[in-house]
């Protein structure tokens, strides 16, 4: 089954709970970037035509130990994602496996 790429955004608002927002990118049309603002604050951005996500330091302030820990965790997760994509891209897959390639197309 072939699926078209998409971005899925969900928001939940409950008066007795914090707002919840989830963004899922299932598209090869991503923009990914990182930089440091003139103020000295680093940021990471991931976006598609439908949604943008920006990650930066706690409270938009100076870099803390927790910020470094979060960045390291993000880096390690991205490295695992890359390794899985490369492995799955290189594996021969049957046409009826139903597996999805990393670019969102049917494998």
C-alpha positions as CSV (number, residue, x, y, z in Angstrom):
1,X,0.0,0.0,0.0
2,X,1.5,3.3,-1.1
3,X,0.9,6.3,1.1
4,X,1.4,10.0,0.3
5,X,3.8,11.9,2.5
6,X,2.1,14.1,5.2
7,X,2.6,16.0,8.4
8,X,0.2,15.3,11.3
9,X,-0.5,17.9,14.0
10,X,-2.6,17.3,17.1
11,X,-3.5,19.7,19.8
12,X,-5.4,18.9,23.0
13,X,-6.8,21.6,25.3
14,X,-8.2,20.6,28.7
15,X,-9.0,23.3,31.3
16,X,-7.5,21.1,34.1
17,X,-4.3,20.1,32.3
18,X,-1.5,21.7,30.4
19,X,-2.0,22.1,26.6
20,X,-0.6,19.1,24.6
21,X,0.8,19.5,21.1
22,X,2.1,16.6,18.9
23,X,3.7,17.0,15.5
24,X,4.6,13.9,13.4
25,X,6.5,14.4,10.1
26,X,6.0,11.6,7.6
27,X,7.5,13.3,4.6
28,X,10.9,13.6,2.9
29,X,10.2,17.3,2.4
30,X,11.7,18.4,5.7
31,X,13.9,21.4,6.4
32,X,16.3,20.8,9.2
33,X,18.7,23.5,10.5
34,X,20.6,24.7,13.5
35,X,22.3,28.0,14.3
36,X,23.0,30.4,17.0
37,X,21.1,33.7,17.3
38,X,22.9,37.0,17.7
39,X,21.9,36.9,21.3
40,X,24.1,33.7,21.7
41,X,21.2,31.3,22.0
42,X,21.5,28.1,20.0
43,X,18.5,26.5,18.3
44,X,17.5,23.5,16.2
45,X,14.6,23.7,13.7
46,X,12.7,21.0,11.9
47,X,9.9,22.0,9.5
48,X,7.7,21.0,6.6
49,X,5.1,23.0,4.5
50,X,2.6,22.2,7.3
51,X,4.4,22.7,10.5
52,X,7.6,24.0,12.1
53,X,9.3,23.0,15.4
54,X,12.1,24.9,17.1
55,X,14.1,23.6,20.0
56,X,16.2,26.0,22.1
57,X,17.6,26.6,25.5
58,X,15.6,26.5,28.8
59,X,13.4,29.6,29.1
60,X,15.3,31.0,26.0
61,X,18.1,31.8,28.4
62,X,21.8,30.9,28.8
63,X,22.8,27.3,28.1
64,X,22.4,25.1,31.2
65,X,23.7,21.6,32.0
66,X,20.2,20.3,31.3
67,X,20.2,21.9,27.9
68,X,23.5,20.2,27.1
69,X,22.1,16.9,28.3
70,X,18.9,17.3,26.1
71,X,21.0,18.2,23.1
72,X,23.2,15.1,23.6
73,X,20.1,12.9,23.9
74,X,18.7,14.5,20.7
75,X,22.0,13.9,18.9
76,X,22.1,10.3,20.0
77,X,18.5,9.7,18.9
78,X,19.2,11.3,15.5
79,X,22.3,9.1,15.1
80,X,20.2,6.0,15.8
81,X,17.5,7.2,13.4
82,X,20.2,7.7,10.7
83,X,21.7,4.2,11.3
84,X,18.2,2.6,11.1
85,X,17.3,4.5,7.9
86,X,20.7,3.5,6.3
87,X,20.3,-0.1,7.3
88,X,16.6,-0.4,6.1
89,X,17.4,1.5,2.9
90,X,20.2,-1.0,2.1
91,X,18.2,-4.1,3.0
92,X,16.3,-5.8,0.2
93,X,12.6,-5.8,1.1
94,X,9.7,-7.7,-0.5
95,X,7.1,-5.6,-2.3
96,X,4.3,-7.0,-0.1
97,X,6.1,-6.5,3.2
98,X,4.1,-3.4,3.9
99,X,7.2,-1.8,5.4
100,X,7.6,2.0,5.0
101,X,10.9,3.4,3.8
102,X,12.4,6.3,5.7
103,X,11.2,8.8,3.0
104,X,7.6,7.8,3.7
105,X,7.2,5.8,0.5
106,X,6.2,2.1,0.5
107,X,9.3,-0.1,0.4
